Amino acid sequence: MANTVERNSEFIKKLIRTNNSIKNSTLRTTRKFLQLQQNILEKLTNIYENLTTIKNTAHIFLDDGKQKIIEECKPYDKVQLAVCGYNSSGKTSFVHELLECGKFLPTGTGAISARIVKFTYASNDQACIVLYRSIIDGVEIKRSKIDLSSCFIEYSSTKKANVKALKEKVKEHLLRPIDCDEHSDEFEKWAAFFVEIRLPSPILELGLELYDTPGFLASDAPVLRNNLLALIKAMRPSLLFLYDNPTVSDDTRKCFEQFKLTLSHHFRGTGIFFLNTKADVTTIRNDHEEDDEDETTLLEKERLKRFNLLLKVNEMSSDLSNEMRTSLENCDCFDIFSVQQPTDPMEIIMKNNTINRIISFAAKHDLKSIKQVSEIILTVIDAFFDFVLITNRRSQNEWDKLRDEAFQWGKSFFQEYRLKIDYIVNEINRRLPQRFRERRDNIEKRAVINCERGRWWQRNAAVRLAVEPFIVADICANDDVLDFKPPGDRNTPISSWDPNYCHKKFLELIVENEIFKPVFTEVLCSTNNDTSLVINQQLLSVCSTKNELLNAAYREILKYTNDMGVFLRHRNVMNVVDKFVSSFVFLPFYTVISIPLHASMYLYDKIKGRNPGETWRRGEIENEKEYIREFLQDFENKLSTRSEEIRNSIGECINKGENEFVDKINCYHKLVLKTIAHRQKAYELACTLAPQFARIECQLVANLDLSEHNGDSPDIKQEVIGEGGLFLVHPCSWGSNERLVAKELRDSIVHRNIDYMEAHFHRTVTRLNINHIAPLRYLYEKPDEPNKLFILLPHYETDLHRYLLDHIHEVSLDKAIQISLDIARIITQMHSQGLVHRDIKVSNILLDTNQQVLLADFGTCKHGVENSTFIGTPPFPPELTTNSSSSSSFSIDHQCSYEGSAFDVYSLGVLMYMVSPKPIYDRPNPISQAHINALDQIPETYRQLISRCLNVNPKDRPTAKEVVAQLELITEQVANSKPCLICLDELRFARCLPCRHKTMCRKCLLQAQQATHNPKCIICNEIFTNAEEDTNANTYMPT
């Protein structure tokens, strides 16, 4: 394998080096964020306490849990990888191949060792063995170091160790003690020791630390589980789970199941790579001997075949994401391996590719804690900018409007879920028994096997899973949990627990994870996704998601429905299910499924007439296996008998939730009007801190984008292909994205933070998924220039300004209206989110290869409709030109209070004028009514809309939403109009008077009137003395 590691060394070294750079950069940014949090906490706390609705909407401070996660994030500088699997899976052979130090580890049939071994790098003369009393304390045992340097005297030149001597020294510390029962205290004490072997291994030198862990089943000593759990908690390694049989043996399945039980809630946060070993290349060739393909293709076929076999193993594949399950291309956590023919070219290719994938996966997982911290901070930064928005100035009428929007949203929201009640109930009743029947034999088989093993629970460290739910729930509910206690006193030794109680707990865990959770997840996710989509489509144009009253009331409802104690105080399973479903109804996006299944088992206790609080009597059911079967049968019989109760309970909860929602909206509306002065102070302070938050946001996102590209930097050319007042634009590529551009601020000293603020707003708008936005793709900061930000976007060939210069004579009425409508829709959605653009102009609108328009350049964007500064290009709205020069091509930071949304509507009017069909492209400043009247190829309604948008009084301008509605109406009228009977090109808008036939376009009408004093109608041949415009597509004959 020497050639394999050598071939991969540069890739691995670069990957780990970049990982460390990303970690260090993120930690520096995190420290800045914590300092900024402390700063805002000191300045804002007193004001913040008086803003109840804002606290419910914008959580700008970290809670204790998230604060602890950030403070405790101290990632290692080496990638951590733990090798796991059943004892016959080929772990030792894999470790030997990876380390390239010879076959020095003890081998044999069955369990050879019980200690976890850590392999770290050391030079030849520093090679040694070190013992620790446990993984957690990390303190070396005095005088425990065993020198191994003599085993590597010639290693530098020959790459060969003295394997015989090395093996003798190692086995003393790894081989299990002879004549020592694995369930004895002596064995537990021995196995708890942690062994570190420091070796001059080439792959360890690259920045990898490797752990070899013993496999175990439920019947094995608890110390094996405890050691693994301690390793995961202390080191957070990626797990490399090896298995030999591609169809996965029963022992491997049981071993993996025990891993999941042992790791408990840590399992979800642990990266697991599945490695199918013993993929013999000779067998692969024989299986594909009829295929005339190269060896790389044959390996991919074999990988795909074995991957599909893994997907059939529910115990293992259920932990793959839905995206990973769709195809092997999307799965980065599976591969095949072999050590049987080390010189075979196909095996060398296999090893090379596999090692790359394993290290890439481990490196990606290695950044998980850093990514978690980044996401926490980015969420708080989003909340901070929400805080800036909602503290902005609003009038009494605007607050009344927000209240009415919240009422309308709530009415549609609750009604939509009422329509789904029957579906939820019917689907749950249909799917639960079906899934239970599918899995029952398997569940019974596993429970009986545990029964046959005897008192397995006395040895199973994972049995704490059976009691933790009660303790946690009791704390949450602050009340008795179904009057249920573990058998006897909570301190009763596990050895004294009643067998039937423990079988019951085992069944609960299985049924919860394999029956209830999947069914509820499927039904409720499906319902919620469909309902949320409908609600969002109905109300997107009506209600802002930044509606403070709505968000505050909504969160209060969630506090009620998410109270775990509410669930647990109900006395039978159907009430629990009812409460669970109804609570889920109030969640707009699926977050957590956690069914307290011990409550559902309570139903079984009631059916049998037992008191769940009493200790199970051993003689009550003579045979434990019969008890298991009877339990499952009775449980199945009662799964779908309470449909009406579920339906009624859901309806009652929805009605109660809606009433509380309305009450909260009214309460918060009154409260918010009393806090206007506090809001102004909060807004002024927040605005001064916004650039610092934007800088931290961009630095974190840039690190995340760099990690997405495995540390490879983008290729940014020196060539300048575009420039504006503040930015230069360079051609760029990054990985597979070859057609990008990179925006760079001209002078970051003079215009400090402008690039970070633009990137913040561009990222905000991009995440709204609005059509016809030029999306922000990536952010990048040069490592040697940490304050130099590049904003990466897709490359577009031209902008609307250059297009109109060359093609204004080709622009049709249809195209002009569509361009205006596309941009107006963007602005409408931005305004609904409390964002204003403030520089809508033809040079900021890009065109793709299909001549679709895309709005770009968000450097002038702001939160809130009230603004006091502006940066942009004339013509400016009249309200801004009083104290600034309208002739200037670029204005910056002029102080003037104005409404940003009205500014945008004025710019829409300018855009509508500029894209209108005309002989010559021009941009008068200002645009007068005479200019508008001269547009003779557009309908009067379009001209009137331009005039309204350009109204001198901003309060008399339409809203962006009204502009969209009017443009959609004009679009429909134009689409249904018939062509002029004279030119057969333009649409008919002129109705002759007095005959009232609609026959001509405006252009032909003017030509007819100029050609003669007595023009005649082309239909009736009567002289018409005048004409009027009629844009109604349904009226062509006289009316």
HUUR-V859678 format. One record per residue. RES is the residue in one letter. PHI is phi in whole degrees, -180 to 180 (none if undefined). D_CENTER is the distance of its C-alpha to the mean C-alpha in whole Angstrom. Layout:
# HUUR-V859678
res;phi;d_center
RES;PHI;D_CENTER
RES;PHI;D_CENTER
This chain:
# HUUR-V859678
res;phi;d_center
M;none;38
A;-57;40
N;-63;39
T;-64;35
V;-66;34
E;-62;37
R;-67;35
N;-92;31
S;-60;32
E;-64;31
F;-61;28
I;-67;27
K;-61;29
K;-65;27
L;-62;24
I;-70;25
R;-62;26
T;-67;23
N;-55;21
N;-65;23
S;-64;24
I;-64;20
K;-59;20
N;-64;23
S;-64;22
T;-65;19
L;-66;21
R;-63;24
T;-65;21
T;-63;20
R;-64;24
K;-62;24
F;-63;22
L;-63;23
Q;-65;27
L;-66;26
Q;-60;24
Q;-64;28
N;-63;29
I;-70;28
L;-63;28
E;-68;32
K;-87;32
L;-113;30
T;-55;31
N;-63;34
I;-69;33
Y;-61;29
E;-64;31
N;-90;33
L;-114;30
T;-60;29
T;-67;27
I;-68;25
K;-61;24
N;-79;23
T;-107;20
A;-120;20
H;-87;19
I;-88;20
F;-116;21
L;-71;20
D;-79;21
D;-61;23
G;-64;20
K;-70;18
Q;-60;21
K;-66;22
I;-59;19
I;-68;19
E;-67;23
E;-90;23
C;-76;20
K;-134;23
P;-65;22
Y;-81;25
D;-88;26
K;-123;26
V;-74;24
Q;-102;25
L;-136;25
A;-111;27
V;-91;29
C;-130;29
G;140;31
Y;-67;34
N;-63;37
S;-100;38
S;-86;35
G;94;36
K;-63;34
T;-62;37
S;-62;38
F;-64;35
V;-62;35
H;-58;38
E;-64;37
L;-71;34
L;-80;36
E;59;40
C;-118;42
G;91;44
K;-92;44
F;-103;45
L;-85;43
P;-61;44
T;-131;44
G;162;46
T;-89;45
G;81;43
A;-75;41
I;-99;43
S;-126;41
A;-134;39
R;-100;38
I;-82;35
V;-114;36
K;-107;34
F;-110;35
T;-127;35
Y;-82;36
A;-150;40
S;-68;43
N;-53;46
D;-80;48
Q;-109;45
A;-63;44
C;-167;44
I;-115;43
V;-129;42
L;-107;42
Y;-128;40
R;-71;41
S;-161;37
I;-70;34
I;-70;33
D;-75;36
G;62;36
V;-101;39
E;-65;42
I;-75;45
K;-58;48
R;56;50
S;-98;47
K;-72;47
I;-111;48
D;-72;49
L;-116;48
S;-61;49
S;-66;52
C;-81;50
F;-128;48
I;-60;51
E;-104;51
Y;-67;47
S;-62;47
S;-92;49
T;-105;49
K;59;46
K;-128;47
A;-97;48
N;-79;51
V;-63;49
K;-61;52
A;-67;52
L;-63;48
K;-63;48
E;-63;51
K;-72;49
V;-77;46
K;-63;47
E;-58;49
H;-105;45
L;-114;43
L;-66;46
R;-61;46
P;-62;49
I;-78;52
D;55;53
C;-129;50
D;-65;49
E;-68;45
H;-100;45
S;-87;47
D;-64;47
E;-62;48
F;-66;45
E;-60;43
K;-65;44
W;-67;44
A;-69;41
A;-70;39
F;-65;40
F;-113;38
V;-110;39
E;-114;38
I;-116;39
R;-99;39
L;-134;40
P;-84;41
S;-75;38
P;-57;37
I;-75;33
L;-69;33
E;-64;35
L;-74;32
G;120;29
L;-114;29
E;-122;30
L;-116;30
Y;-123;31
D;-107;33
T;-116;32
P;-76;35
G;-79;34
F;-157;35
L;-117;35
A;-61;36
S;-83;39
D;-80;39
A;-61;39
P;-59;37
V;-62;37
L;-65;35
R;-69;32
N;-61;33
N;-64;33
L;-63;29
L;-62;28
A;-63;29
L;-62;28
I;-64;24
K;-68;24
A;-83;26
M;-109;25
R;50;22
P;-78;22
S;-76;21
L;-102;23
L;-106;25
F;-93;26
L;-96;29
Y;-149;31
D;-93;34
N;-78;35
P;-62;32
T;-88;33
V;69;32
S;-73;35
D;-61;35
D;-63;35
T;-66;32
R;-61;30
K;-66;32
C;-62;31
F;-65;27
E;-61;28
Q;-68;29
F;-58;27
K;-63;24
L;-64;27
T;-67;27
L;-74;24
S;53;23
H;-70;20
H;-71;20
F;-62;19
R;-64;16
G;-94;15
T;-103;17
G;-77;17
I;-122;19
F;-109;21
F;-94;24
L;-119;27
N;-88;30
T;-87;33
K;58;36
A;-86;35
D;-62;39
V;-71;39
T;-64;43
T;-63;42
I;-62;39
R;-63;42
N;-63;44
D;-67;41
H;-121;41
E;-65;44
E;-86;45
D;-88;42
D;-91;43
E;-135;40
D;-75;39
E;-69;38
T;-63;34
T;-65;34
L;-62;35
L;-64;33
E;-65;30
K;-64;32
E;-68;32
R;-59;29
L;-62;28
K;-61;30
R;-73;29
F;-64;26
N;-64;27
L;-67;29
L;-63;26
L;-62;24
K;-82;27
V;-96;27
N;-59;25
E;-60;25
M;-106;23
S;-72;21
S;-63;20
D;-93;17
L;-82;16
S;-68;13
N;-58;14
E;-66;13
M;-66;15
R;-73;18
T;-70;18
S;-161;20
L;-65;21
E;-60;20
N;-86;16
C;-101;17
D;-102;18
C;-127;19
F;-147;22
D;-164;26
I;-122;30
F;-154;32
S;-156;36
V;-127;39
Q;-80;42
Q;-135;43
P;-61;42
T;-98;44
D;-71;43
P;-58;41
M;-66;38
E;-67;38
I;-64;37
I;-61;35
M;-58;33
K;-63;33
N;-59;32
N;-65;29
T;-66;28
I;-60;28
N;-58;26
R;-67;23
I;-64;24
I;-66;24
S;-61;21
F;-64;19
A;-64;20
A;-65;20
K;-63;16
H;-67;16
D;-59;18
L;-91;16
K;-63;13
S;-66;15
I;-65;15
K;-66;11
Q;-62;11
V;-63;14
S;-61;12
E;-65;9
I;-61;12
I;-67;14
L;-62;12
T;-65;12
V;-67;15
I;-66;16
D;-57;14
A;-65;17
F;-61;20
F;-71;19
D;-63;19
F;-62;22
V;-60;24
L;-64;24
I;-81;25
T;-90;28
N;-63;29
R;-62;32
R;-139;33
S;-88;36
Q;-59;37
N;-63;37
E;-67;33
W;-67;32
D;-62;34
K;-65;32
L;-63;29
R;-63;31
D;-65;32
E;-62;28
A;-64;27
F;-60;30
Q;-65;29
W;-61;25
G;-63;26
K;-61;29
S;-68;27
F;-61;24
F;-69;26
Q;-65;28
E;-61;26
Y;-76;25
R;-60;29
L;-70;29
K;-101;27
I;-60;29
D;-60;31
Y;-63;28
I;-59;26
V;-63;30
N;-64;31
E;-67;28
I;-64;28
N;-65;32
R;-79;31
R;-83;29
L;-60;29
P;-61;33
Q;-62;32
R;-68;30
F;-62;32
R;-65;35
E;-64;33
R;-103;32
R;-61;35
D;-59;37
N;-65;35
I;-64;34
E;-62;38
K;-59;38
R;-68;36
A;-67;37
V;-66;41
I;-60;40
N;-64;39
C;-63;42
E;-68;45
R;-75;43
G;87;45
R;-80;43
W;-61;40
W;-69;38
Q;-69;41
R;-104;39
N;-95;36
A;-64;34
A;-75;31
V;-65;33
R;-61;32
L;-60;29
A;-75;31
V;-108;32
E;-58;29
P;-57;28
F;-69;31
I;-66;31
V;-61;28
A;-63;28
D;-63;32
I;-65;30
C;-65;28
A;-83;31
N;54;33
D;-161;36
D;-65;37
V;-97;35
L;55;36
D;55;39
F;-104;38
K;-134;39
P;-58;39
P;-58;42
G;76;45
D;-75;44
R;-60;40
N;-92;42
T;-61;44
P;-58;44
I;-58;41
S;-63;45
S;-98;46
W;-69;43
D;-73;45
P;-57;44
N;-64;43
Y;-61;40
C;-71;38
H;-62;38
K;-62;37
K;-66;34
F;-61;33
L;-63;33
E;-59;31
L;-61;28
I;-68;29
V;-65;29
E;-60;26
N;-78;24
E;-109;25
I;-117;26
F;-67;25
K;-59;21
P;-61;21
V;-67;23
F;-64;22
T;-61;18
E;-62;19
V;-66;21
L;-74;19
C;-64;16
S;-61;18
T;-62;20
N;-66;17
N;-63;16
D;-63;19
T;-68;20
S;-61;17
L;-62;18
V;-63;21
I;-63;21
N;-63;19
Q;-66;21
Q;-71;24
L;-115;23
L;-59;21
S;-83;25
V;-107;26
C;-125;24
S;-75;22
T;-74;19
K;-93;20
N;-69;23
E;-62;24
L;-65;26
L;-63;24
N;-64;21
A;-65;24
A;-66;25
Y;-63;22
R;-66;21
E;-64;25
I;-64;24
L;-63;21
K;-59;24
Y;-72;26
T;-76;24
N;-96;22
D;-71;25
M;-61;26
G;-61;29
V;-60;30
F;-60;29
L;-76;31
R;-81;34
H;-76;34
R;-100;37
N;-151;36
V;-62;33
M;-68;33
N;-65;33
V;-64;30
V;-62;28
D;-55;29
K;-66;28
F;-63;24
V;-63;24
S;-67;25
S;-68;23
F;-65;20
V;-56;21
F;-85;21
L;-98;17
P;-73;15
F;-136;12
Y;-66;12
T;-119;12
V;-136;15
I;-109;17
S;-147;20
I;-91;24
P;-71;27
L;-69;29
H;-61;32
A;-70;32
S;-69;32
M;-69;35
Y;-59;37
L;-58;38
Y;-64;39
D;-59;41
K;-65;43
I;-59;44
K;-82;46
G;78;47
R;-105;46
N;-92;45
P;-62;41
G;-81;43
E;-89;45
T;-69;46
W;-69;46
R;-84;49
R;-61;50
G;-87;53
E;-65;51
I;-126;49
E;-63;52
N;-108;50
E;-64;46
K;-66;45
E;-64;47
Y;-60;45
I;-62;41
R;-65;42
E;-63;44
F;-58;41
L;-65;38
Q;-66;41
D;-63;41
F;-64;38
E;-62;37
N;-63;40
K;-103;38
L;-69;35
S;-129;35
T;-115;38
R;-125;37
S;-59;35
E;-65;37
E;-65;36
I;-62;33
R;-60;33
N;-65;35
S;-65;33
I;-63;30
G;-60;32
E;-63;33
C;-66;30
I;-65;29
N;-62;32
K;-64;32
G;-62;28
E;-66;29
N;-62;33
E;-66;31
F;-61;28
V;-63;31
D;-61;33
K;-66;30
I;-60;30
N;-62;34
C;-62;34
Y;-71;31
H;-62;33
K;-67;36
L;-67;34
V;-69;33
L;-69;36
K;-90;38
T;-119;35
I;-61;36
A;-64;37
H;-63;35
R;-64;32
Q;-63;34
K;-65;34
A;-64;30
Y;-65;30
E;-61;32
L;-68;31
A;-62;27
C;-63;28
T;-70;30
L;-96;27
A;-56;24
P;-60;25
Q;-68;24
F;-65;21
A;-64;20
R;-64;22
I;-63;19
E;-57;16
C;-67;17
Q;-66;19
L;-67;15
V;-65;13
A;-61;16
N;-66;16
L;-64;13
D;-66;14
L;-66;17
S;-66;16
E;-62;14
H;-103;17
N;54;19
G;85;21
D;-75;23
S;-81;23
P;-71;24
D;-95;27
I;-102;28
K;-77;32
Q;-76;34
E;-57;35
V;-102;35
I;-109;34
G;-171;34
E;-155;34
G;-131;34
G;-64;35
L;-121;33
F;-118;31
L;-110;32
V;-122;30
H;-118;30
P;-68;29
C;-157;27
S;-144;25
W;-149;22
G;62;22
S;-80;22
N;-89;21
E;-90;25
R;-105;25
L;-127;24
V;-128;25
A;-120;25
K;-90;26
E;-131;28
L;-68;30
R;-62;34
D;-138;34
S;-75;32
I;-83;35
V;-69;36
H;-109;33
R;-59;31
N;79;27
I;-63;27
D;-67;25
Y;-71;23
M;-68;23
E;-62;23
A;-63;20
H;-60;18
F;-68;19
H;-64;18
R;-64;15
T;-61;15
V;-68;17
T;-60;14
R;-70;11
L;-79;14
N;56;14
I;-88;18
N;-64;20
H;67;23
I;-106;21
A;-74;21
P;-74;17
L;-78;17
R;-91;16
Y;-148;16
L;-121;18
Y;-147;20
E;-117;23
K;-68;26
P;-58;26
D;-87;30
E;-135;29
P;-64;27
N;-104;27
K;-108;27
L;-102;24
F;-113;23
I;-104;21
L;-101;21
L;-131;21
P;-63;22
H;-88;26
Y;-120;28
E;-69;32
T;-153;33
D;-119;33
L;-66;34
H;-61;37
R;-66;38
Y;-64;38
L;-68;40
L;-56;43
D;-96;43
H;-131;43
I;-59;43
H;-71;46
E;-98;44
V;-74;42
S;-88;42
L;-61;42
D;-57;39
K;-67;37
A;-61;38
I;-66;37
Q;-66;33
I;-60;32
S;-61;33
L;-68;31
D;-60;28
I;-71;28
A;-63;29
R;-65;26
I;-59;24
I;-66;26
T;-60;26
Q;-69;22
M;-63;22
H;-63;25
S;-66;23
Q;-99;20
G;76;23
L;-113;23
V;-123;26
H;-88;26
R;74;30
D;-153;31
I;-79;31
K;-155;33
V;-63;34
S;-76;34
N;-99;30
I;-115;29
L;-97;29
L;-122;30
D;-89;28
T;-67;31
N;-97;31
Q;61;32
Q;-86;29
V;-86;28
L;-139;25
L;-78;25
A;-134;25
D;57;26
F;-110;24
G;-67;26
T;-96;28
C;-64;25
K;-146;25
H;-89;24
G;92;26
V;-83;29
E;-87;32
N;-135;32
S;-128;35
T;-131;35
F;-151;34
I;-130;34
G;178;35
T;-126;37
P;-67;40
P;-75;41
F;-90;40
P;-60;40
P;-57;44
E;-67;42
L;-101;41
T;-90;44
T;-65;47
N;-113;46
S;-142;45
S;-82;46
S;-78;45
S;-84;46
S;-68;44
S;-78;42
F;-151;39
S;-126;39
I;-141;37
D;54;36
H;-78;39
Q;-84;39
C;-171;40
S;-80;38
Y;-155;37
E;-94;34
G;-63;31
S;-68;31
A;-69;34
F;-58;34
D;-62;32
V;-66;34
Y;-60;37
S;-65;35
L;-63;34
G;-62;38
V;-63;39
L;-61;36
M;-60;38
Y;-66;41
M;-69;40
V;-90;39
S;-66;42
P;-59;44
K;-161;47
P;-66;50
I;-130;49
Y;-77;45
D;-147;46
R;-139;44
P;-66;47
N;-136;46
P;-86;46
I;-87;46
S;-94;49
Q;-66;50
A;-65;52
H;-61;50
I;-67;48
N;-64;51
A;-76;52
L;-77;49
D;-95;51
Q;-113;48
I;-129;46
P;-70;46
E;-60;48
T;-62;45
Y;-69;42
R;-63;45
Q;-63;45
L;-67;41
I;-59;41
S;-61;44
R;-65;42
C;-66;39
L;-94;42
N;-56;43
V;-61;45
N;-89;44
P;-60;40
K;-72;40
D;-92;42
R;-78;39
P;-71;37
T;-78;33
A;-61;31
K;-63;30
E;-69;34
V;-62;34
V;-60;32
A;-61;34
Q;-69;37
L;-66;36
E;-65;34
L;-66;38
I;-64;40
T;-59;38
E;-65;39
Q;-64;42
V;-66;42
A;-64;41
N;-96;44
S;-78;46
K;-104;49
P;-73;51
C;-57;54
L;-76;57
I;-93;58
C;-94;56
L;55;54
D;-122;51
E;-78;49
L;-88;49
R;-76;51
F;-137;51
A;-97;55
R;-106;57
C;-73;61
L;-121;63
P;-95;65
C;-72;65
R;72;61
H;-79;60
K;-97;56
T;-127;57
M;-130;56
C;-83;53
R;-66;54
K;-63;55
C;-68;57
L;-62;59
L;-63;59
Q;-65;61
A;-65;63
Q;-70;64
Q;-79;65
A;-74;67
T;-154;70
H;-78;71
N;-125;71
P;-65;67
K;-117;67
C;-68;65
I;-71;64
I;-91;64
C;-101;67
N;65;69
E;-89;69
I;-69;69
F;-110;66
T;-93;67
N;-157;63
A;-152;60
E;-134;57
E;-84;53
D;-141;51
T;-96;48
N;-75;48
A;-71;47
N;-96;49
T;-123;52
Y;-120;54
M;-91;58
P;-57;60
T;-116;59
